[in-house]
Amino acid sequence: MALPLFGDTASGDLNVQIYQMNGPITAFARVAETISVPLPQGTEIYAEVGGEPLIAVFDEYGALRYGPRSDLGVVVRQCASHPKASDAFRISAYEVVGDIDQVRRHRQRACESITKFLGMQSSRYFKDSVATDIFWNLLEQNARSAEAASRFRTVRGTASARMHDGRSLVDFGLIDPSDFTIESRDFEALIDREMVGLASAGVRLKKADLSGYGGSAPTYGELIAAIAASPRQEERVAILMRIMILFPKEGINVAQYYPHHSAYEKAAAGKLFAAVYLERDITSNVMERILSGLTRQLISDAYPMRKGEVIFYFASHLSDFPLVRGQILDSFTRSNALSVNMLSEQINNALFGSKYRRPT
C-alpha cells in the first residue's frame, strides 16, 4: 500500500485524507508545510471533503496504481489474496476497501501467529494496539463538531485502549470527554463488539506434538527433528532437556552440536552441555539430578516477558521427572512476573492437571 499525500491548492501544505471504512473523506490533516517532490505533469488528481477517498497501491507487477477507492477495490483484493501477502498487509488492504469481516479474520490470524512465535505478552500488546486504533476511529466518528475533531487530532496519541480479562478499558489522556457524543462506557461497548473473536485469540499456548519422532532408539536426525518441531526457543530448550534425560549419551551429543539460532537457546544449550560433558556412562537418573540443578537458573535467564512461556514449556515437557518438576514448581510459586500470572492456569494444568492451584 502507498499513502496518498495532497497539496493544498491555496497554501501548498501537504496533507493526508481522513476517512472511515466505507465512508467519504471527512477532513484533511497537514503533515508538512511544503511539497518536496513535485508530481509529473498530467498526474494531478483532486480530492475534497465529502468526496470518495483516493487510494494508492503497488500491484503484483510493482506498478503504482492510484484512484478512487471504488475503482481500485479489485486490485487491492488481488494484492491481499496473494499467497505471500502477510496478515499485516491484508489487514491494511481490507481496511482500505472496507471489508470488515476480512479485517477481523486477519487480525485474529495475526494475533495467533504473534502468540505462536513471540509469546503471550507480544500478543497482548497487539490486541491493545488494535483496541486503541478502534478507539481512535470511534472518537473521530463521535466528535460533537469539526472543532472538537480537530482538537482530538492534535492530542490523539495520548488516548488509548487496552484489553483486560477480555474487556476493553479506555483512557482519554489529554482529550476532553465532553467533546464527544457518547460516554466512555459506550466507547468500551463498541470496542468490545469490534474485538469479538480477537479478544480470546492466542490466549493459550500449544505444546509441540512429539509423538511421531523417534522411539526406543532414536537417531541423531530424529532427535534434531523433535527439537525443531517447535517454533519457540523456550520450548526447544525444554525438548532438549527431555532428550538429555531419556537418552543421555545421544542428548549430550545433540547439546554439543545442535545449531542453536537464538541467544537464549544457545546459552541454555551451552550450560547444559558444560554440566555433563565430562560425565562417563551417565544414566537417566543422574542426568535428571544434574539438570534439575540447572532448571531454576535456565528459567531465571529468560527475559521477564518470556518467563511465563519458559515455565509453561518446561512444565509441559518435563513434569514427569520429579526432581525437575520440583524446581519448576518452585520457580512458578515464587514468580510475580506478569507473563507467569497470565499463564498460571495453563502452567498449573501442565504440572498437576486440575488438582493443584497456585498460591495467590
Beta strands, then each sheet from edge to edge (+ up, - down):
strand 1: 6-7
strand 2: 14-19
strand 3: 25-32
strand 4: 54-58
strand 5: 64-68
strand 6: 160-164
strand 7: 167-171
sheet 1: 1+ 2- 3+
sheet 2: 4+ 5-
sheet 3: 6+ 7-
end
